Amino acid sequence: MPALAHNTTTPPTTTAPRHPRVLVTGQLGSGLVKELRSMYGRDNVVASDIRKASDDLMTSGPFVYADVMNYNMLERIVVDWRIDWIVHYSALLSAVAEKNPALALSVNMTGFQNVLELAKVHRLRIYSPSTIGAFGPSTPKNNTPDLTIMRPNTIYGITKLHMELLGEYYREKFSVDFRSARYPGILSADTPPGGGTTDYAVDIFHHAIRHGHYNCFLAKDTRLPMMYLNDCIRGTIDHLVHPTPLPQSVYNLAAVSFTPEELTKEIQKHLPHFTISYPDPAHPDFRQAIADSWPASLDDSHARRDFGWKEEFGLENMVKTMLDKIQAQVD
Ligand code: AKB
């Protein structure tokens, strides 16, 4: 067993033709880990974090302690487990990053630089999601294309734009197979919100079912791009496994855009007594400025063209699925 790996299984030692071995950093990628394990076998997908794994993640395959800020530790995992691909999820999201910029700079920038350098040295494929947060207030707001003005004014956005540009630089200069997609807000009934600005769209369901009321931290007309987790996992895998590098290293990925008010109306079709309140416009929550700096909708036609991206969940089936799943957790 590798000295630094708190894994549940020893690394595979065969030299026969094999599936790629994938390291996934950060627990936001736990849904993806499960899917990759079903494709490539449990021992070929190593999950990692600096926090203890959920029971689910721990029992479905190997899980190791990995601090993305420690290059040597990551390198040891890559060597011990003979990793081919890294899917890099470790990052502070927008709201927590804004509260702790110094930590966001270390985790999001140093962490990514370490993984990218490893990809160069060990010839790894690397997938690291970007975000709608990489855009800024001067970006065209509607149907935002892949290539446009990018002047983010949040620390999260700045670190993610750094990631995109550095990844492209390594791809050009060192032929690193760097792949990235700009995720919208992701809705999942199982994964707890992780400190993002789009988290209201997950919290709202838990409050609707448990309390019948939600205090939204964004204004009712704040339109943001969103996606159901299953679509995100499928789109990520289709992008990740594409056999050759694609024409672009970074793609917009979109499904549906809605406002808190539109989401509320859809929830009320199932829970007519559900109510919502919004902040006093004179005293907005700090996350309002973050949301206001992001696009309302994305043009993701290049992802559709280049790796066949297509969402399955729109607002209606997403809301129904979220309510059913969260209701089942409560029952
Ligand atoms: C956040 O709100 O910070 C994230 C994101 C859109 O990247 N969900």
Residues whose N, C-alpha, C, O or C-beta is under 5 A from the ligand:
A	BS01	AKB	L93 S94 A95 T131 I132 G133 Y183 P184 G185 I186 G195 G196 T197 T198 D199
